[in-house]
Amino acid sequence: MSQFSQDTQKILDTLRKVAAETLERKRRLGQYAVIWQDGESVAIGEDAPERLILPASKQQW
């Protein structure tokens, strides 16, 4: 595991905490969230769409 400076580690810990709190708030509100998982964006939550629609510039035909 990489060693970070104390300031960098504090920032990383804060970002992780805020992300977890935000995902929990969205879950409680019944809203879906989009996360990065296994190299792609994935919608999670009860009302999440089955498939995300990418902008035309990102679509591969």
N, CA, C and O atoms as a GROMACS GRO file, in nm:
protein
  244
    1MET      N    1   0.084  -0.118   0.000
    1MET     CA    2   0.000   0.000   0.000
    1MET      C    3   0.088   0.124   0.000
    1MET      O    4   0.190   0.128   0.069
    2SER      N    5   0.051   0.223  -0.076
    2SER     CA    6   0.129   0.346  -0.088
    2SER      C    7   0.125   0.426   0.041
    2SER      O    8   0.024   0.429   0.112
    3GLN      N    9   0.236   0.490   0.070
    3GLN     CA   10   0.242   0.580   0.185
    3GLN      C   11   0.219   0.722   0.136
    3GLN      O   12   0.285   0.768   0.043
    4PHE      N   13   0.125   0.790   0.199
    4PHE     CA   14   0.094   0.928   0.164
    4PHE      C   15   0.139   1.020   0.276
    4PHE      O   16   0.154   0.977   0.391
    5SER      N   17   0.160   1.146   0.242
    5SER     CA   18   0.190   1.243   0.346
    5SER      C   19   0.069   1.254   0.439
    5SER      O   20  -0.042   1.213   0.402
    6GLN      N   21   0.090   1.307   0.556
    6GLN     CA   22  -0.018   1.319   0.654
    6GLN      C   23  -0.132   1.405   0.599
    6GLN      O   24  -0.249   1.372   0.618
    7ASP      N   25  -0.099   1.514   0.531
    7ASP     CA   26  -0.203   1.600   0.473
    7ASP      C   27  -0.280   1.527   0.363
    7ASP      O   28  -0.403   1.535   0.358
    8THR      N   29  -0.208   1.456   0.278
    8THR     CA   30  -0.273   1.382   0.169
    8THR      C   31  -0.365   1.275   0.225
    8THR      O   32  -0.476   1.257   0.176
    9GLN      N   33  -0.320   1.204   0.327
    9GLN     CA   34  -0.402   1.099   0.388
    9GLN      C   35  -0.528   1.158   0.451
    9GLN      O   36  -0.635   1.098   0.443
   10LYS      N   37  -0.515   1.274   0.513
   10LYS     CA   38  -0.630   1.340   0.574
   10LYS      C   39  -0.733   1.379   0.467
   10LYS      O   40  -0.853   1.362   0.486
   11ILE      N   41  -0.684   1.431   0.354
   11ILE     CA   42  -0.774   1.468   0.243
   11ILE      C   43  -0.843   1.344   0.188
   11ILE      O   44  -0.964   1.345   0.166
   12LEU      N   45  -0.768   1.236   0.166
   12LEU     CA   46  -0.825   1.112   0.115
   12LEU      C   47  -0.931   1.056   0.210
   12LEU      O   48  -1.037   1.013   0.165
   13ASP      N   49  -0.902   1.056   0.339
   13ASP     CA   50  -0.999   1.008   0.438
   13ASP      C   51  -1.126   1.092   0.436
   13ASP      O   52  -1.237   1.038   0.445
   14THR      N   53  -1.110   1.223   0.423
   14THR     CA   54  -1.227   1.313   0.418
   14THR      C   55  -1.310   1.286   0.293
   14THR      O   56  -1.433   1.281   0.302
   15LEU      N   57  -1.246   1.270   0.179
   15LEU     CA   58  -1.318   1.241   0.055
   15LEU      C   59  -1.396   1.110   0.065
   15LEU      O   60  -1.510   1.101   0.021
   16ARG      N   61  -1.333   1.008   0.123
   16ARG     CA   62  -1.402   0.878   0.139
   16ARG      C   63  -1.523   0.892   0.231
   16ARG      O   64  -1.628   0.834   0.205
   17LYS      N   65  -1.507   0.968   0.338
   17LYS     CA   66  -1.617   0.988   0.433
   17LYS      C   67  -1.733   1.062   0.366
   17LYS      O   68  -1.849   1.022   0.381
   18VAL      N   69  -1.702   1.168   0.294
   18VAL     CA   70  -1.807   1.246   0.227
   18VAL      C   71  -1.876   1.161   0.120
   18VAL      O   72  -1.999   1.168   0.107
   19ALA      N   73  -1.801   1.083   0.045
   19ALA     CA   74  -1.861   0.996  -0.057
   19ALA      C   75  -1.955   0.895   0.007
   19ALA      O   76  -2.065   0.872  -0.043
   20ALA      N   77  -1.913   0.833   0.117
   20ALA     CA   78  -1.997   0.735   0.186
   20ALA      C   79  -2.124   0.801   0.240
   20ALA      O   80  -2.232   0.744   0.229
   21GLU      N   81  -2.110   0.920   0.298
   21GLU     CA   82  -2.227   0.992   0.351
   21GLU      C   83  -2.324   1.028   0.238
   21GLU      O   84  -2.446   1.018   0.255
   22THR      N   85  -2.270   1.070   0.125
   22THR     CA   86  -2.355   1.108   0.012
   22THR      C   87  -2.429   0.987  -0.043
   22THR      O   88  -2.549   0.996  -0.072
   23LEU      N   89  -2.361   0.874  -0.059
   23LEU     CA   90  -2.427   0.753  -0.107
   23LEU      C   91  -2.535   0.707  -0.009
   23LEU      O   92  -2.641   0.662  -0.051
   24GLU      N   93  -2.508   0.718   0.119
   24GLU     CA   94  -2.608   0.679   0.220
   24GLU      C   95  -2.729   0.771   0.214
   24GLU      O   96  -2.843   0.725   0.224
   25ARG      N   97  -2.706   0.901   0.198
   25ARG     CA   98  -2.818   0.996   0.188
   25ARG      C   99  -2.903   0.966   0.064
   25ARG      O  100  -3.026   0.967   0.072
   26LYS      N  101  -2.839   0.939  -0.048
   26LYS     CA  102  -2.914   0.906  -0.170
   26LYS      C  103  -2.994   0.777  -0.149
   26LYS      O  104  -3.107   0.767  -0.196
   27ARG      N  105  -2.936   0.679  -0.080
   27ARG     CA  106  -3.006   0.554  -0.053
   27ARG      C  107  -3.130   0.580   0.031
   27ARG      O  108  -3.238   0.528   0.001
   28ARG      N  109  -3.116   0.661   0.136
   28ARG     CA  110  -3.230   0.691   0.224
   28ARG      C  111  -3.340   0.767   0.151
   28ARG      O  112  -3.458   0.750   0.181
   29LEU      N  113  -3.301   0.851   0.055
   29LEU     CA  114  -3.398   0.928  -0.022
   29LEU      C  115  -3.460   0.846  -0.136
   29LEU      O  116  -3.552   0.893  -0.204
   30GLY      N  117  -3.409   0.725  -0.157
   30GLY     CA  118  -3.461   0.641  -0.264
   30GLY      C  119  -3.410   0.681  -0.401
   30GLY      O  120  -3.473   0.652  -0.503
   31GLN      N  121  -3.297   0.747  -0.404
   31GLN     CA  122  -3.238   0.790  -0.531
   31GLN      C  123  -3.125   0.695  -0.570
   31GLN      O  124  -3.054   0.643  -0.484
   32TYR      N  125  -3.109   0.674  -0.700
   32TYR     CA  126  -2.998   0.591  -0.742
   32TYR      C  127  -2.871   0.675  -0.751
   32TYR      O  128  -2.877   0.798  -0.754
   33ALA      N  129  -2.758   0.608  -0.755
   33ALA     CA  130  -2.629   0.674  -0.769
   33ALA      C  131  -2.551   0.605  -0.880
   33ALA      O  132  -2.574   0.488  -0.909
   34VAL      N  133  -2.461   0.678  -0.940
   34VAL     CA  134  -2.374   0.621  -1.043
   34VAL      C  135  -2.233   0.616  -0.985
   34VAL      O  136  -2.179   0.717  -0.939
   35ILE      N  137  -2.175   0.496  -0.987
   35ILE     CA  138  -2.041   0.475  -0.933
   35ILE      C  139  -1.953   0.411  -1.040
   35ILE      O  140  -2.004   0.363  -1.142
   36TRP      N  141  -1.824   0.411  -1.017
   36TRP     CA  142  -1.728   0.346  -1.107
   36TRP      C  143  -1.697   0.210  -1.047
   36TRP      O  144  -1.653   0.200  -0.933
   37GLN      N  145  -1.719   0.104  -1.126
   37GLN     CA  146  -1.698  -0.032  -1.076
   37GLN      C  147  -1.646  -0.120  -1.189
   37GLN      O  148  -1.705  -0.124  -1.297
   38ASP      N  149  -1.538  -0.188  -1.165
   38ASP     CA  150  -1.479  -0.279  -1.264
   38ASP      C  151  -1.456  -0.213  -1.400
   38ASP      O  152  -1.481  -0.273  -1.504
   39GLY      N  153  -1.409  -0.090  -1.397
   39GLY     CA  154  -1.375  -0.020  -1.520
   39GLY      C  155  -1.489   0.042  -1.597
   39GLY      O  156  -1.470   0.082  -1.712
   40GLU      N  157  -1.607   0.050  -1.537
   40GLU     CA  158  -1.720   0.113  -1.606
   40GLU      C  159  -1.814   0.178  -1.506
   40GLU      O  160  -1.814   0.144  -1.388
   41SER      N  161  -1.896   0.270  -1.555
   41SER     CA  162  -1.993   0.336  -1.468
   41SER      C  163  -2.114   0.244  -1.451
   41SER      O  164  -2.162   0.182  -1.546
   42VAL      N  165  -2.163   0.236  -1.327
   42VAL     CA  166  -2.273   0.148  -1.292
   42VAL      C  167  -2.372   0.226  -1.207
   42VAL      O  168  -2.333   0.297  -1.115
   43ALA      N  169  -2.501   0.212  -1.237
   43ALA     CA  170  -2.606   0.274  -1.157
   43ALA      C  171  -2.648   0.176  -1.048
   43ALA      O  172  -2.676   0.060  -1.077
   44ILE      N  173  -2.652   0.223  -0.923
   44ILE     CA  174  -2.693   0.138  -0.812
   44ILE      C  175  -2.811   0.202  -0.740
   44ILE      O  176  -2.825   0.324  -0.738
   45GLY      N  177  -2.895   0.120  -0.682
   45GLY     CA  178  -3.010   0.168  -0.608
   45GLY      C  179  -3.138   0.106  -0.664
   45GLY      O  180  -3.139   0.052  -0.775
   46GLU      N  181  -3.244   0.113  -0.584
   46GLU     CA  182  -3.370   0.050  -0.622
   46GLU      C  183  -3.427   0.104  -0.752
   46GLU      O  184  -3.484   0.028  -0.830
   47ASP      N  185  -3.413   0.233  -0.776
   47ASP     CA  186  -3.472   0.293  -0.897
   47ASP      C  187  -3.369   0.313  -1.009
   47ASP      O  188  -3.394   0.389  -1.103
   48ALA      N  189  -3.256   0.245  -0.998
   48ALA     CA  190  -3.150   0.262  -1.097
   48ALA      C  191  -3.192   0.208  -1.233
   48ALA      O  192  -3.255   0.102  -1.241
   49PRO      N  193  -3.157   0.279  -1.340
   49PRO     CA  194  -3.187   0.226  -1.473
   49PRO      C  195  -3.103   0.101  -1.498
   49PRO      O  196  -2.992   0.088  -1.446
   50GLU      N  197  -3.157   0.010  -1.577
   50GLU     CA  198  -3.084  -0.113  -1.607
   50GLU      C  199  -2.959  -0.084  -1.690
   50GLU      O  200  -2.858  -0.154  -1.678
   51ARG      N  201  -2.967   0.018  -1.772
   51ARG     CA  202  -2.857   0.050  -1.861
   51ARG      C  203  -2.838   0.202  -1.864
   51ARG      O  204  -2.934   0.277  -1.879
   52LEU      N  205  -2.716   0.244  -1.850
   52LEU     CA  206  -2.686   0.387  -1.858
   52LEU      C  207  -2.667   0.427  -2.003
   52LEU      O  208  -2.607   0.353  -2.081
   53ILE      N  209  -2.717   0.542  -2.039
   53ILE     CA  210  -2.701   0.593  -2.175
   53ILE      C  211  -2.583   0.689  -2.176
   53ILE      O  212  -2.582   0.788  -2.104
   54LEU      N  213  -2.485   0.657  -2.258
   54LEU     CA  214  -2.365   0.740  -2.267
   54LEU      C  215  -2.387   0.854  -2.365
   54LEU      O  216  -2.466   0.842  -2.458
   55PRO      N  217  -2.318   0.966  -2.344
   55PRO     CA  218  -2.324   1.075  -2.442
   55PRO      C  219  -2.274   1.024  -2.577
   55PRO      O  220  -2.192   0.932  -2.583
   56ALA      N  221  -2.322   1.082  -2.685
   56ALA     CA  222  -2.285   1.038  -2.820
   56ALA      C  223  -2.134   1.033  -2.839
   56ALA      O  224  -2.083   0.946  -2.909
   57SER      N  225  -2.062   1.126  -2.777
   57SER     CA  226  -1.917   1.130  -2.793
   57SER      C  227  -1.846   1.011  -2.729
   57SER      O  228  -1.731   0.983  -2.762
   58LYS      N  229  -1.913   0.941  -2.638
   58LYS     CA  230  -1.853   0.828  -2.568
   58LYS      C  231  -1.900   0.693  -2.620
   58LYS      O  232  -1.845   0.589  -2.583
   59GLN      N  233  -2.001   0.692  -2.706
   59GLN     CA  234  -2.056   0.566  -2.755
   59GLN      C  235  -1.964   0.505  -2.859
   59GLN      O  236  -1.906   0.576  -2.942
   60GLN      N  237  -1.953   0.374  -2.854
   60GLN     CA  238  -1.875   0.301  -2.953
   60GLN      C  239  -1.971   0.220  -3.039
   60GLN      O  240  -2.054   0.146  -2.986
   61TRP      N  241  -1.961   0.234  -3.168
   61TRP     CA  242  -2.053   0.164  -3.258
   61TRP      C  243  -1.986   0.047  -3.320
   61TRP      O  244  -2.047  -0.025  -3.399
   0.00000   0.00000   0.00000
